[in-house]
């Protein structure tokens, strides 16, 4: 188990203010980024850390114990960072990421990275997986962070973490297989959409595209509003959503690998530094 300092800061701020929005403002992050960090921390320690009491967020007993350790960890960490605050590394890198990372985890990483390496210029390009692969092959980006099924990974890809693909719906609406299923999904060439439609066709399930949206935030909001079902990685589920019970008829089990794909054209020192930082931030 690994505890990262940014998630510990998010926990402390959320408990202090009793609000994701106020905590996010104090940390210069978005509420979704703070929420993601808290979920990641809960997953790593295997304990529930916050609970909602109306509009107020409260700490669980486990969170109060963890905060005592967090105070010690952050004090030592910040002292070390202050001593070795700036690196002399410099250069420019273009990183391609999918929308889910751009709207949640990546801003946290960029903020932390720039604090330690102010002379490295990171440029971020956001697109869906197929476009990122094309950009990488055309040398338009130096590094791509990609969600891929195992059969599509390369030996040279660097593994970050793994997540499960699940069928998801709103908790408030049911979608029986006796009627055409409204499918909410991404662009036609998106891997999620291809996988979803192939699965439904394979099992003879009637469906129609109820909504097509390029962003994860858009798809998630539409699902929570009760407009259909979608296939996404489990880590993107929200409190308003649940797994679609009918999907048990598909015997569907797929794992999604998040990997770094980096060009060999990057200066070796710069490549090693950025990849090492990404692996530390996204430990598997």
QUINORMO-V731224 format. One record per residue. PHI is phi in radians with two decimals (NA if undefined). BURIAL is I if it has 24 or more other C-alpha atoms within 12 Angstrom, else O. D_CENTER is the distance of its C-alpha to the mean C-alpha in Angstrom with 2 decimals. Layout:
# QUINORMO-V731224
PHI & BURIAL & D_CENTER
PHI & BURIAL & D_CENTER
This chain:
# QUINORMO-V731224
NA & O & 18.52
-2.16 & O & 17.15
-1.93 & I & 16.87
-1.65 & I & 15.33
-1.15 & I & 17.31
-1.14 & I & 14.75
-1.21 & I & 13.59
-1.13 & I & 17.34
-1.12 & I & 18.14
-1.10 & I & 15.82
-1.11 & I & 17.61
-1.04 & I & 20.97
-1.15 & I & 20.61
-1.13 & I & 19.46
-1.20 & I & 22.37
-1.09 & O & 24.73
-1.66 & O & 24.32
1.20 & I & 23.48
-2.69 & I & 21.13
-1.14 & I & 17.48
-1.14 & I & 18.89
-1.18 & O & 21.50
-1.08 & I & 19.34
-1.07 & I & 16.90
-1.09 & O & 20.08
-1.20 & O & 21.42
-1.70 & I & 18.44
1.04 & O & 18.20
-2.23 & I & 14.64
-1.54 & I & 13.53
-0.99 & I & 13.71
-1.16 & I & 10.22
-1.18 & I & 9.05
-1.13 & I & 11.68
-1.05 & I & 10.84
-1.09 & I & 7.33
-1.12 & I & 9.40
-1.17 & I & 12.11
-1.11 & I & 10.46
-1.13 & I & 9.37
-1.14 & I & 12.97
-1.10 & I & 14.50
-1.12 & O & 13.11
-1.19 & O & 14.50
-1.63 & O & 17.82
1.21 & O & 18.17
-2.35 & O & 19.61
-1.38 & O & 19.17
-1.94 & I & 19.22
-2.29 & I & 19.62
-2.46 & I & 21.57
-1.70 & O & 22.55
-2.14 & O & 26.23
1.21 & O & 26.66
-1.59 & O & 24.90
-1.66 & O & 24.93
-1.80 & I & 22.32
-2.11 & I & 24.10
-1.46 & I & 23.56
-1.43 & O & 24.25
-0.98 & O & 26.84
-1.13 & O & 24.29
-1.13 & I & 22.44
-1.12 & O & 25.83
-1.19 & O & 26.55
-1.10 & I & 23.24
-1.09 & I & 23.88
-1.06 & O & 27.23
-1.23 & O & 25.68
-1.05 & I & 23.04
-1.01 & O & 26.02
-1.22 & O & 27.54
-1.07 & O & 24.48
-1.21 & I & 23.61
-1.11 & O & 27.29
-1.17 & O & 27.74
-1.04 & O & 24.54
-1.17 & O & 25.50
-1.13 & O & 29.03
-1.17 & O & 28.04
-1.08 & O & 25.82
-1.11 & O & 28.80
-1.23 & O & 31.11
-2.07 & O & 29.12
-1.16 & O & 27.42
-2.01 & O & 27.51
-1.61 & O & 27.33
-1.66 & O & 29.71
-1.19 & O & 27.29
-2.50 & O & 27.27
2.53 & O & 26.25
-2.39 & O & 24.01
-2.36 & I & 20.91
-1.88 & I & 19.13
-1.98 & I & 15.48
-1.78 & I & 14.05
-2.40 & I & 10.40
-1.46 & I & 9.17
-1.06 & I & 8.90
-1.09 & I & 5.45
-1.27 & I & 4.64
-1.09 & I & 8.09
-1.65 & I & 8.01
-2.34 & I & 5.79
-1.27 & I & 5.39
-1.09 & I & 8.04
-0.98 & I & 10.82
-1.13 & I & 11.03
-1.11 & I & 11.52
-1.06 & I & 13.96
-1.03 & O & 15.89
-1.17 & I & 16.44
-1.13 & I & 17.32
-1.12 & O & 19.79
-1.14 & O & 21.41
-1.60 & I & 22.34
-2.31 & I & 23.05
-1.16 & O & 24.53
-1.65 & O & 26.38
-1.73 & I & 23.50
-1.69 & O & 22.50
-1.76 & I & 18.95
-2.05 & O & 18.63
-1.88 & I & 15.44
-2.08 & I & 15.77
-1.94 & I & 13.39
-2.77 & I & 14.31
-1.37 & I & 13.76
-0.89 & I & 13.90
-1.05 & I & 17.73
-1.17 & I & 18.41
-1.11 & I & 16.38
-1.11 & I & 18.43
-1.13 & O & 21.52
-1.05 & I & 20.94
-1.11 & I & 20.49
-1.12 & O & 23.65
-1.54 & O & 25.48
1.10 & O & 24.60
-1.51 & O & 23.14
-2.30 & I & 20.10
-1.58 & I & 20.34
-2.38 & I & 16.93
-2.14 & I & 14.31
-1.85 & I & 10.83
-2.12 & I & 11.00
-1.58 & I & 10.01
-2.40 & I & 13.59
-1.29 & I & 15.94
-0.94 & O & 18.18
-1.19 & O & 21.12
-1.78 & O & 19.54
-1.38 & O & 18.55
-1.83 & O & 21.15
-1.05 & O & 22.95
-1.46 & O & 22.03
-1.17 & I & 18.23
-1.82 & I & 16.66
-1.26 & I & 14.49
-1.86 & I & 11.38
-2.73 & I & 10.19
-2.21 & I & 10.88
-2.40 & I & 9.82
-1.66 & I & 12.45
-1.44 & I & 13.13
-2.38 & I & 14.84
-1.50 & I & 17.11
-2.27 & I & 16.40
-2.53 & I & 18.88
-1.24 & I & 19.99
-1.15 & O & 21.74
-1.70 & O & 24.77
-2.31 & O & 25.59
-1.87 & I & 26.68
-2.32 & I & 26.86
-1.25 & O & 29.62
-1.36 & O & 30.23
-1.30 & O & 33.74
-2.19 & O & 32.67
-0.97 & O & 30.59
-1.51 & I & 26.91
-1.34 & I & 25.14
-1.77 & I & 22.05
-1.78 & I & 19.34
-2.74 & I & 17.45
-1.70 & I & 16.59
-1.10 & O & 19.11
-0.98 & O & 21.69
-1.62 & O & 20.55
-1.26 & I & 16.88
-1.08 & I & 16.27
-1.07 & I & 14.94
-1.18 & I & 18.16
-1.03 & O & 20.40
-1.12 & I & 19.33
-1.14 & I & 19.79
-1.18 & I & 23.15
-1.13 & O & 24.47
-1.11 & I & 23.81
-1.13 & I & 25.62
-1.14 & O & 28.44
-1.05 & O & 28.90
-1.75 & O & 29.53
1.15 & O & 31.71
-1.64 & I & 29.65
-1.25 & O & 30.58
-2.72 & I & 27.88
-2.51 & O & 27.51
-1.42 & I & 24.79
-1.33 & O & 24.69
-2.76 & I & 22.17
-2.06 & I & 20.57
-2.50 & I & 17.87
-1.37 & I & 15.94
-1.90 & I & 12.93
-1.13 & I & 10.18
-1.05 & I & 11.42
-1.14 & O & 14.86
-1.07 & I & 14.52
-1.09 & I & 13.03
-1.13 & I & 15.90
-1.18 & I & 18.41
-1.12 & I & 17.64
-1.08 & I & 18.01
-1.34 & O & 21.24
1.53 & I & 22.60
-1.72 & I & 23.00
2.75 & I & 22.08
-2.06 & I & 19.79
-2.58 & I & 16.81
-2.00 & I & 15.10
-2.46 & I & 11.31
-1.36 & I & 9.17
-1.01 & I & 9.97
-1.13 & I & 6.85
-1.62 & I & 6.89
-1.12 & I & 10.51
-1.93 & I & 12.27
-1.17 & O & 15.60
-1.48 & O & 17.59
-2.04 & I & 16.59
-2.58 & I & 17.77
-1.26 & I & 18.17
-1.28 & I & 20.96
-1.02 & O & 24.01
-1.12 & I & 25.77
-1.16 & I & 23.23
-1.10 & O & 25.01
-1.25 & O & 27.76
-1.54 & O & 25.70
0.87 & O & 25.18
-1.63 & O & 21.79
-2.42 & O & 19.77
-2.37 & I & 17.28
-1.91 & I & 14.74
-1.98 & I & 12.01
-1.73 & I & 11.93
-1.70 & I & 9.49
-2.29 & I & 12.27
-1.76 & I & 13.84
-2.06 & I & 16.83
-2.12 & I & 19.23
-1.32 & I & 22.68
-1.40 & O & 25.72
-1.42 & O & 27.07
-1.26 & O & 25.16
-0.90 & O & 27.55
-0.97 & O & 27.15
-1.11 & O & 26.81
-1.15 & I & 24.15
-1.07 & I & 22.11
-1.07 & O & 22.44
-1.14 & I & 21.48
-1.15 & I & 18.25
-1.13 & I & 17.17
-1.09 & O & 18.24
-1.16 & O & 16.25
-1.12 & I & 12.98
-1.17 & O & 13.95
-1.22 & O & 14.86
-1.29 & I & 11.71
-1.99 & I & 9.55
-1.15 & O & 12.42
-1.31 & O & 12.64
